[in-house]
Amino acid sequence: MNHRPLTGSLVRLGLDHRSGTPQHKTAILHSMTNHRFSADDFLDPFIIDFPVGNFTWPLGALTDVRITKELPVYYALYQRYGSTIESTIATLDSQPGNFPHQIQSNQDFWLKLKTAVTFGNVKFRDTYHDEKSGIDMLKRSTRGSIGLLTYDSAGNNIQVTNKPISPLDLIQYNKDRYESIKNALKIDGLIDTFKRPLENHQELVDGFKGIDQSIPQNIFDVHDRVQEYLWDNFQRHPKYNRSVSFVFTTTVDYSQAKDKQQAFEAHFGSLLQDKIYNLDSIADRKIVFNAMLTAYTKEVDPQILKKLKHYQQTAGIGLSSHFIQTIERLINHGIT
């Protein structure tokens, strides 16, 4: 069965920030289906449409739609630091890593980085990164977590947690990350080796004090400078024996959304009202699915129910029973 048209579309959807955050889209998709696909079906379209250099994965591995949340975060990293990345392996949780001080055995990405010439004759350093969502991306500062935050043009976080992660929270994250890195260097006996880089790091973090913090872009600019320094002077340093965490930001102007997309969002939002839904709850999932399909059928594609029925019956894509029930109910009783 050729799933490439579907999986390729899902990859492009995940990386289109104008269509919503990767975390939200993947949460919905994973609640719809836990079907296991060949990793090739997702990653071949990814490296064709979004060039990321030497990017490989285990032969014959399987994955599911959750990878559509991981790829945008890796791509954000690659866009910033790709010239210093020699190669990357997407592990797909199929192979355990063996890195110093690691906590999680299966990291999402293994990277071979080019070290700076000032660090001596060691040309490469092997390290790892693990995609995190929500508040978890602000933790584990020396354990290689990477995350992606989406803001609108006014600097409001499109939240993926019960509490938005504001630009001011990024300032505290940078302070906490500095302390975490410093403490880890003390524990590892490397504080003298990194004395000067650590001083420079602190000076960059102090740069938040000299800006107008009411302007989100000012905060994002300092945050980016701090991260660039950490990448070049810690993550790429051959003697650094941990993995720095990174949080990337993207700003999206949703005012440019197409008419149909705006109509869908307005209809979908009116059906859900001002509530927080838990996609681990069957009852909440049914409400979300019903609202999503109702709004999409009305505002975007009147044939969507038939198309989903086709995927479920003939394309070999296993949809969740609760999603199928919602489709059947809307087909049998109509959209109201």
C-alpha positions in Angstrom: 0.0 0.0 0.0 1.4 3.4 -1.0 1.0 5.8 1.9 3.5 8.4 0.6 0.8 10.9 -0.6 -0.7 10.9 2.9 2.5 10.8 4.9 4.2 13.4 2.7 1.2 15.7 3.2 1.3 15.2 7.0 5.1 16.1 7.0 4.3 19.3 5.1 1.4 20.1 7.4 3.6 19.7 10.4 6.1 22.2 9.1 3.5 24.7 7.9 3.4 27.0 11.0 0.5 29.0 9.6 -1.7 25.9 10.0 -1.2 25.7 13.8 1.5 24.5 16.2 3.1 21.1 15.5 2.1 20.0 19.0 -1.6 20.7 18.5 -1.7 19.0 15.1 0.1 15.9 16.2 -2.0 15.6 19.4 -5.1 15.5 17.1 -3.5 13.2 14.6 -2.3 10.7 17.2 -5.8 10.7 18.8 -7.2 9.8 15.4 -4.8 7.0 14.6 -1.9 5.1 16.1 -1.1 3.4 12.7 2.5 2.4 12.3 4.0 3.4 9.0 7.4 2.7 7.3 9.7 5.5 8.5 10.7 5.9 4.8 7.2 7.1 4.1 7.6 10.1 6.4 11.4 10.8 6.1 11.9 10.5 2.4 9.4 13.3 1.7 11.0 15.3 4.6 14.5 15.3 3.2 13.2 16.0 -0.3 11.1 19.0 0.7 13.2 20.3 3.6 16.9 19.7 2.8 18.7 18.8 6.1 22.1 17.6 4.8 23.3 14.1 5.8 20.1 12.8 7.5 19.5 9.1 7.9 17.4 6.6 10.0 17.5 2.9 10.8 16.7 0.7 7.8 13.2 -0.9 8.0 12.2 1.1 11.1 8.5 1.9 11.7 7.1 5.1 13.1 3.7 6.9 13.7 2.3 10.3 13.3 4.1 11.6 16.4 7.2 12.1 14.2 5.3 15.1 12.6 5.9 16.9 15.9 9.6 16.1 16.1 10.6 17.0 12.5 9.7 20.7 12.8 11.8 21.1 15.9 14.8 19.4 14.3 14.3 21.6 11.2 14.4 24.7 13.4 17.7 23.5 14.8 19.1 22.7 11.4 18.1 26.1 9.9 20.2 27.8 12.6 23.2 25.5 12.9 23.1 23.3 9.8 26.5 24.4 8.5 28.1 22.9 11.7 26.2 19.6 11.6 28.2 16.8 9.8 25.4 14.2 10.0 22.2 13.3 11.9 20.5 10.0 12.7 16.8 10.0 13.5 16.7 7.0 15.9 12.8 6.6 15.9 13.2 5.1 19.4 14.6 1.9 17.7 18.1 2.1 19.1 19.4 3.0 22.6 22.1 5.6 22.9 25.2 5.5 25.0 26.1 9.1 26.0 27.6 10.4 29.2 25.1 11.6 31.8 22.1 10.5 29.7 18.9 9.9 31.5 16.6 8.7 28.6 18.0 5.7 26.8 16.3 6.4 23.4 17.0 9.9 22.2 15.2 11.2 19.1 18.3 12.5 17.2 22.0 11.6 17.3 24.2 14.3 15.8 27.9 14.5 14.7 29.0 18.1 15.0 31.9 19.9 13.5 34.1 21.3 16.3 35.7 24.7 15.9 39.4 24.8 14.8 40.3 26.7 18.0 39.4 23.5 20.0 42.4 21.6 18.7 42.7 18.6 16.4 39.4 16.9 17.3 37.2 17.5 14.3 33.9 16.1 15.4 31.8 15.6 18.5 29.0 13.1 18.9 25.9 14.3 20.9 22.2 13.9 21.0 18.9 15.9 21.2 15.4 14.8 22.3 12.3 16.7 21.3 10.1 17.9 24.2 6.7 19.6 24.2 5.1 22.1 26.6 6.7 23.0 29.9 9.1 20.0 29.6 11.1 21.9 26.9 12.2 24.4 29.6 13.7 21.6 31.8 16.7 19.3 31.6 19.1 22.1 30.5 22.1 19.8 30.2 20.3 16.8 28.8 19.8 17.8 25.2 16.1 18.6 25.1 14.9 20.7 22.2 11.5 22.4 21.8 9.7 24.9 19.6 7.4 27.7 20.8 5.0 29.5 18.5 4.0 33.1 19.0 1.5 35.4 17.1 2.6 38.7 15.7 1.7 40.4 19.0 4.0 38.1 21.0 1.3 35.9 22.5 2.2 32.3 22.9 0.0 29.8 21.1 -0.1 27.7 24.2 0.5 23.9 24.3 0.2 23.8 28.1 -2.5 25.0 30.5 -0.3 28.1 31.1 1.2 30.0 28.1 5.0 30.3 27.9 5.5 34.0 27.6 8.6 35.8 26.3 9.3 36.7 29.9 9.4 33.0 30.7 12.2 32.7 28.2 14.3 35.1 30.2 13.9 33.0 33.3 14.7 29.9 31.2 18.0 31.4 30.1 18.9 32.3 33.7 18.0 28.7 34.9 20.0 27.2 32.0 23.1 29.2 32.9 22.9 28.0 36.5 22.3 24.4 35.4 25.3 24.4 33.0 27.6 26.0 35.6 26.6 23.4 38.3 27.1 20.5 35.8 30.5 21.8 34.9 31.4 21.8 38.6 30.2 18.3 39.1 32.1 17.1 36.1 35.3 18.8 37.1 35.3 21.0 33.9 34.7 24.5 35.5 38.2 25.6 34.9 38.2 24.4 31.2 35.0 26.4 30.6 35.8 29.4 32.8 35.9 32.0 30.0 33.0 30.6 28.0 30.9 30.5 31.1 31.7 34.2 31.9 30.7 35.1 28.3 27.6 33.1 28.6 26.6 35.0 31.8 27.3 38.3 30.1 25.0 37.4 27.2 22.2 36.3 29.7 22.7 39.7 31.5 21.9 41.3 28.2 18.2 40.8 28.9 18.5 43.6 31.6 19.4 46.2 29.0 16.4 45.8 26.6 12.8 46.9 26.6 11.2 43.7 27.8 7.8 44.8 26.8 8.8 44.2 23.2 8.8 40.4 22.6 11.2 40.6 19.6 13.8 42.2 21.8 13.7 39.1 24.1 13.7 36.7 21.1 16.8 38.4 19.7 18.8 38.1 23.0 17.6 34.6 23.4 18.9 33.7 19.9 22.3 35.2 20.6 22.6 33.3 23.8 21.8 30.0 22.1 24.2 30.7 19.2 27.0 31.2 21.7 26.0 28.0 23.6 26.0 26.0 20.3 29.4 27.2 19.2 31.2 27.2 22.5 29.7 24.4 24.5 27.7 22.0 22.3 30.5 21.9 19.7 33.3 21.8 22.2 35.0 18.4 22.2 35.5 18.5 26.0 31.9 19.3 26.8 30.5 16.0 28.0 26.7 16.8 28.2 24.1 18.1 25.7 22.8 21.6 26.1 19.0 22.2 25.7 17.7 24.6 23.1 14.3 26.2 22.7 13.5 27.8 19.4 10.8 30.3 18.6 8.7 31.1 15.6 6.4 34.0 15.0 3.4 33.5 12.8 1.0 36.2 11.4 -2.3 34.4 11.4 -4.1 37.5 10.0 -2.9 36.3 6.5 -4.9 33.0 6.8 -7.0 32.1 3.7 -10.7 32.8 3.9 -11.6 29.1 4.2 -9.1 28.6 7.0 -10.4 31.6 8.9 -13.9 30.4 8.5 -13.0 26.9 9.7 -11.1 28.3 12.7 -14.1 30.5 13.6 -16.6 27.7 13.3 -14.4 25.2 15.1 -13.7 27.6 17.9 -17.4 28.5 18.3 -18.3 24.8 18.7 -15.6 24.2 21.3 -16.1 27.5 23.1 -13.6 28.7 25.7 -12.6 25.4 27.3 -9.5 23.4 27.7 -9.9 19.8 26.4 -8.0 16.8 27.4 -7.2 14.5 24.4 -6.5 11.6 26.8 -10.2 11.7 27.7 -12.5 9.7 25.4 -15.4 12.1 26.1 -13.3 15.2 25.3 -12.0 13.5 22.1 -15.5 12.9 20.8 -16.4 16.5 21.4 -13.2 17.8 19.6 -13.6 15.3 16.7 -17.3 16.2 16.2 -16.5 20.0 16.2 -13.5 19.5 13.9 -15.4 17.4 11.3 -18.5 19.5 11.5 -16.6 22.8 10.9 -14.3 21.3 8.2 -17.2 19.8 6.3 -19.2 23.0 6.4 -16.4 25.5 5.7 -13.6 23.7 3.7 -14.4 20.3 2.1 -17.9 18.8 2.0 -16.4 15.5 0.9 -14.1 15.1 3.9 -16.2 12.4 5.6 -16.2 10.2 2.5 -12.4 10.7 2.1 -11.8 9.6 5.7 -14.1 6.7 5.2 -12.0 5.7 2.2 -8.8 5.8 4.2 -10.3 3.7 6.9 -11.8 1.1 4.6 -9.5 0.8 1.6 -6.2 2.5 2.3 -5.3 0.4 5.2 -5.0 3.3 7.7 -6.3 2.3 11.1 -8.4 5.1 12.6 -9.3 5.1 16.3 -12.7 3.6 17.1 -13.9 6.9 18.7 -13.0 8.8 15.5 -14.8 6.2 13.3 -17.9 6.5 15.5 -17.9 10.3 15.0 -17.6 9.8 11.2 -20.4 7.3 11.1 -22.7 9.4 13.2 -22.1 12.5 11.0 -22.6 10.5 7.8 -25.8 8.8 9.0 -27.4 11.8 10.7 -25.9 14.6 8.7 -24.1 17.8 9.7 -26.3 20.1 11.8 
